[in-house]
């Protein structure tokens, strides 16, 4: 469950967002500059709200009135950006293992195999990121995030840098993650077609305000 009720002033732009969801895939939809990435960065703990609360899976990670701000590394969140941000000097297997090691988690061979199979990246394990296509890099980035055992996955326009062919290639994997990985996700996009395929609930942002919240019908 994710509950957000925040305010944030960013220069001349003000963000006021309030919603609560138990959806498996929450879509944050809006034009560029609507406040989507700022909101996701607050959920991640990279940005502090000026006022309000954020609750993830029953834990209050931000409460300005009570002086609570749980640091990013303690929030158990996986974050996948538009650019995969893989380490170029590490191969795919080492990139996948990075999140687990940074979180000091014990090796889990069955979990590793399940994620590798889910994302169909077993044939890529010995390759460096520079030898991968854009879609392959994003699948590896998803795997790295999932292997850190997050309780919430944040995806900030993960298909935004891909051409239409690569988008069509990776969307089925995102649907499989939604249905099989058992990790709720917040998916940022300004592409309504993507969200119709993937999201179970939509938060519609316009100029820093939530103007609609509900099923994918709010995109019509």
C-alpha positions as CSV (number, residue, x, y, z in Angstrom):
1,X,0.0,0.0,0.0
2,X,1.2,3.5,-0.8
3,X,-0.2,6.6,0.8
4,X,1.0,10.1,-0.3
5,X,-0.1,13.5,1.0
6,X,2.6,16.0,0.3
7,X,3.4,19.6,-0.6
8,X,6.7,20.8,-2.2
9,X,7.8,24.2,-3.5
10,X,10.4,23.9,-6.3
11,X,11.3,27.4,-7.4
12,X,8.2,28.8,-8.9
13,X,6.6,25.4,-9.3
14,X,4.5,24.0,-6.5
15,X,3.5,20.3,-6.1
16,X,0.5,19.2,-4.1
17,X,-0.3,15.5,-4.3
18,X,-2.6,13.3,-2.3
19,X,-3.7,9.7,-3.0
20,X,-3.8,6.3,-1.4
21,X,-3.5,3.1,-3.4
22,X,-3.2,-0.7,-3.0
23,X,-2.8,-1.2,-6.7
24,X,-0.1,-3.5,-8.2
25,X,0.8,-0.9,-10.8
26,X,0.2,2.7,-10.1
27,X,0.6,4.9,-13.2
28,X,1.7,8.5,-12.8
29,X,0.5,10.3,-15.9
30,X,0.9,13.8,-17.0
31,X,2.7,16.1,-19.5
32,X,6.4,17.0,-19.1
33,X,6.7,19.4,-16.1
34,X,3.6,18.1,-14.3
35,X,5.6,17.0,-11.3
36,X,5.8,13.3,-11.9
37,X,9.6,12.8,-11.4
38,X,9.6,15.1,-8.4
39,X,6.8,13.1,-6.8
40,X,8.6,9.8,-7.5
41,X,11.9,11.3,-6.0
42,X,10.0,12.1,-2.8
43,X,8.7,8.5,-2.6
44,X,12.2,7.4,-3.1
45,X,13.5,9.7,-0.4
46,X,15.7,11.7,-2.8
47,X,13.7,14.8,-2.2
48,X,12.0,15.8,1.1
49,X,8.4,17.2,1.1
50,X,7.9,20.6,2.7
51,X,4.8,19.3,4.3
52,X,3.0,16.0,4.6
53,X,3.4,12.2,4.9
54,X,4.4,9.3,2.8
55,X,3.6,5.7,3.9
56,X,4.9,2.6,2.2
57,X,3.7,-0.8,3.1
58,X,2.4,0.5,6.4
59,X,5.7,2.2,7.4
60,X,5.7,6.0,7.6
61,X,8.9,7.1,5.7
62,X,8.1,10.8,5.7
63,X,6.1,12.8,8.3
64,X,7.1,16.4,8.4
65,X,5.1,17.1,11.6
66,X,6.8,14.3,13.5
67,X,10.2,15.0,12.0
68,X,10.4,11.6,10.3
69,X,12.5,11.2,7.1
70,X,13.7,7.7,6.4
71,X,16.8,7.8,4.2
72,X,16.7,6.4,0.7
73,X,18.9,3.4,1.4
74,X,16.6,2.2,4.2
75,X,13.3,2.5,2.2
76,X,13.8,-0.8,0.4
77,X,12.9,0.7,-2.9
78,X,14.0,-0.3,-6.4
79,X,14.4,2.6,-8.8
80,X,14.7,2.2,-12.6
81,X,15.5,5.3,-14.6
82,X,15.0,6.2,-18.3
83,X,18.6,5.5,-18.9
84,X,19.5,2.1,-17.4
85,X,22.5,3.4,-15.4
86,X,24.4,0.1,-15.5
87,X,28.0,0.0,-14.5
88,X,30.0,-0.2,-17.8
89,X,33.0,-1.9,-16.3
90,X,30.9,-4.8,-14.9
91,X,29.2,-7.6,-16.9
92,X,25.5,-8.3,-16.7
93,X,25.9,-10.9,-13.9
94,X,27.9,-8.5,-11.8
95,X,25.5,-5.6,-12.4
96,X,22.6,-7.9,-11.4
97,X,24.4,-8.8,-8.2
98,X,25.2,-5.2,-7.2
99,X,21.9,-4.4,-5.5
100,X,22.0,-7.6,-3.5
101,X,25.5,-6.9,-2.3
102,X,24.9,-3.2,-1.5
103,X,21.9,-4.2,0.6
104,X,24.0,-7.0,2.3
105,X,21.5,-9.7,1.3
106,X,22.6,-13.3,1.3
107,X,22.8,-15.0,-2.1
108,X,19.6,-16.6,-3.2
109,X,20.1,-18.8,-6.3
110,X,16.4,-19.7,-6.7
111,X,15.4,-16.0,-6.6
112,X,18.2,-15.1,-9.0
113,X,17.1,-17.8,-11.5
114,X,13.5,-16.7,-11.2
115,X,14.3,-13.1,-12.1
116,X,16.7,-14.0,-14.9
117,X,14.1,-16.3,-16.4
118,X,11.3,-13.8,-15.9
119,X,13.3,-11.2,-17.9
120,X,14.9,-13.6,-20.3
121,X,18.4,-12.3,-19.7
122,X,20.2,-15.6,-19.1
123,X,22.1,-15.4,-22.4
124,X,23.4,-11.9,-21.5
125,X,25.1,-12.6,-18.2
126,X,28.7,-12.5,-19.6
127,X,28.2,-9.4,-21.7
128,X,29.2,-5.8,-20.8
129,X,26.4,-3.1,-21.0
130,X,28.1,-1.6,-24.1
131,X,27.3,-4.8,-26.0
132,X,23.6,-4.7,-25.2
133,X,20.6,-3.1,-27.0
134,X,18.6,-0.4,-25.2
135,X,15.8,-2.9,-24.4
136,X,18.3,-5.4,-23.1
137,X,19.9,-2.8,-20.8
138,X,16.5,-1.9,-19.4
139,X,15.7,-5.5,-18.7
140,X,19.0,-5.9,-16.8
141,X,18.2,-2.7,-14.9
142,X,14.9,-4.2,-13.9
143,X,16.5,-7.4,-12.8
144,X,19.1,-5.5,-10.7
145,X,16.3,-3.6,-9.0
146,X,14.3,-6.7,-8.3
147,X,17.2,-8.6,-6.9
148,X,17.7,-6.0,-4.2
149,X,14.3,-7.4,-2.9
150,X,12.4,-4.1,-2.9
151,X,9.0,-3.7,-1.4
152,X,8.2,-1.1,-4.1
153,X,9.5,-0.6,-7.6
154,X,9.7,2.9,-9.0
155,X,10.0,3.2,-12.8
156,X,10.6,6.7,-14.2
157,X,9.8,6.6,-17.9
158,X,11.8,3.4,-18.4
159,X,10.8,3.2,-22.1
160,X,11.3,6.9,-22.8
161,X,14.7,6.6,-24.5
162,X,13.7,3.6,-26.6
163,X,12.3,3.5,-30.2
164,X,8.9,2.0,-30.9
165,X,10.3,-1.4,-31.7
166,X,12.2,-1.6,-28.4
167,X,9.2,-0.4,-26.5
168,X,7.1,-3.2,-28.0
169,X,9.8,-5.6,-27.1
170,X,10.0,-4.7,-23.4
171,X,6.4,-3.9,-22.6
172,X,5.5,-7.6,-22.3
173,X,8.2,-8.1,-19.7
174,X,6.8,-5.2,-17.6
175,X,3.4,-6.8,-17.7
176,X,5.0,-10.1,-16.5
177,X,6.6,-8.2,-13.7
178,X,3.3,-6.7,-12.7
179,X,1.6,-10.2,-12.7
180,X,4.4,-12.4,-11.5
181,X,7.1,-10.5,-9.5
182,X,4.8,-9.8,-6.6
183,X,6.3,-6.3,-6.1
184,X,4.0,-3.3,-6.5
185,X,5.3,-0.6,-8.9
186,X,4.8,3.1,-9.5
187,X,5.2,3.7,-13.3
188,X,5.8,7.2,-14.6
189,X,4.9,8.0,-18.2
190,X,3.3,10.6,-20.5
191,X,2.3,7.8,-22.9
192,X,-1.3,6.8,-22.3
193,X,-1.0,3.7,-24.5
194,X,1.7,2.3,-22.2
195,X,-0.3,2.9,-19.1
196,X,-3.4,1.4,-20.5
197,X,-1.5,-1.9,-21.0
198,X,0.3,-1.8,-17.7
199,X,-1.3,0.2,-14.9
200,X,-4.1,-0.9,-12.6
201,X,-4.6,2.6,-11.2
202,X,-3.8,6.0,-12.5
203,X,-2.8,9.2,-10.8
204,X,-3.3,12.1,-13.3
205,X,-1.0,15.0,-12.6
206,X,-1.5,18.5,-14.1
207,X,0.7,21.4,-13.2
208,X,1.6,19.9,-9.9
209,X,-1.9,18.9,-8.8
210,X,-3.7,15.5,-8.8
211,X,-6.7,16.1,-11.1
212,X,-7.9,12.5,-11.3
213,X,-7.3,9.2,-9.6
214,X,-8.9,5.8,-10.4
215,X,-8.8,3.1,-13.0
216,X,-7.4,3.4,-16.5
217,X,-10.7,5.0,-17.6
218,X,-9.3,8.3,-16.3
219,X,-7.1,8.4,-19.3
220,X,-10.0,8.7,-21.7
